[in-house]
Amino acid sequence: MRFIPEQINGSLLRIGPAKWDFKNFTMNHWLDGSAMVVKFRIENGNVYFSSKFLDSDAYRRLTVVNKPVFTEFGTRAYPDPCKNLFARFFSQIVPSDLTDNDISNIYQLKDEIYVATESCNIWRIDSETLDSIQKVNLDKLVGVNIASSHPHYSDGEGCSYNLGSSFLTGMRYHIVKIPTSNNKSESVKENCEYSNASIVTTIPSSSKTCFSYNHSFAMTEKYVIIIEQPLLVNGFKLATCTPKGKALVDCLEWHADEPARFHVIEKESGERLAVNYQSEAFFFFHVINAYEEDDHVIVDLIAYEDATILTKYELSKLRGNEWDASCPPAAKRFVLPLQKQEFEKNKNLVKISNCGATATITKGNVVLLTPESLGPKGFELPVINYKSFNGRNYRYVYGSGVFERGFYSNSICKLDVKTKKVLLWKDTETSYPGETVFIPRPTAVSEDDGFLLSVVLEVDPCKSHYLLVMDAQSFTEMGRAYIDHDEAQVPPTIHGLFLD
């Protein structure tokens, strides 16, 4: 172990898929692996590692049946031999068997820790023991059939927001508000932060039969922005995927001829702005940040030209070392002018200086958005100084090359969105850094004054995985803690958070 700064004291929690093989059965997609929670406890320069599989219903049944009995992203559900005929029949009519294999994200609501995926089933876990405490069904609480993996915390309001979708009662999007509760039951199994959640606004999908796939959404201090991308979930296919032996991916439809639509909603009133913002089709997982500036809303995100990235993570391709370098992710900036007066036609409506993004009025009073590129293509899993700059004007974003074969291969990056300058940190050709987590220094006076943590996986069996600590400002390594292959299983986690 190299030097670990003693200013860092707390726990890095991460979540991701970790097990795909069960006796004579193998999952089809990387996102179908059983969720594992990983913990690095950092104390006085020492690092202690622990991990535990999420004790979800999906995982418990998998270990018995050795096949998934819940519909996963790329793998169909199989009949559960432990259910009688009537139980099987009714679970197939109503999509109650959406997976609770929450591999997508881990986040905090007040003093509670949750893991989630793109379903209505999330799990509350114990940050000390990593035990699975409580399964929360958002469908039963607020009527949300599908929920985004990335809720946002609103510091000014002291509450959180999330984006949900419903398809059983019509194709709709819902903004869910989760207030901080101070009057919860003493029994954690009877109450949680989600108990007081409510829907603050609902808008219909642009499609009568589908709704947009959304892993995340954007939020500024005053607005929530729903980006209705043209990767659509067919509601009928989703409702019948279990009895028809289909996976979630079989319910997705890419509509290249459809635009991406930006719906801007005032948080205070719940009203949607009466402006039809559109752009050419693109696919995205992650919003970087969004903020307001001079009567504009700026939305930065990681965009793909289409949704072929989903097929790249098929397990057979990854294990066969097949990675198509086409259609790389790219950091893009969209600027949405707020209508304070009548928009001028045939003119760029973006009035921000030194900005390459445009917005123009087209046929049907559509405000057509053309994004600005923020740097070289190729990085994903964007992270900012969330505590101080989420929803506010910011400058720095950190990312990972993941499986990228080009400019960002085997690297962590720091992008200055003002100058578009990129810094890279890279170790070896066999090491793969994951998502970074930013920890601000208590005495920070600048946006990038803090530490970065990243779990680096080493595919060379003669070398060890390690937890990397970097100085975010100078973008230099400060220390690392090694984990031998034989000592612990370290899965390729997706997202994480740091708890002081």
Disulfide bonds with the S-S distance in Angstrom:
none
